[in-house]
């Protein structure tokens, strides 16, 4: 920690990598807070993604059952 002009401790200057990370994180936070993430994906796209996740889950469960029974 460095001493400021009036005697209180100040944080050191962040590195360029840290500044870039903080900028990207702030941009992501602003987008999420503004609701852009929900607007970018239409309802049909969300439904398709849910269907894909559901099918993959079913396949995993079926393979686990077959493996448990020794049929795989």
Secondary structure, 3 states (H helix, E strand, C coil): CEECCCCCEECCCCCHHHHHHHHHHHHHHHHHHHCHHHHHCCHHHHHHHHHHHHHHHHHHHHHHHHHHHCCC
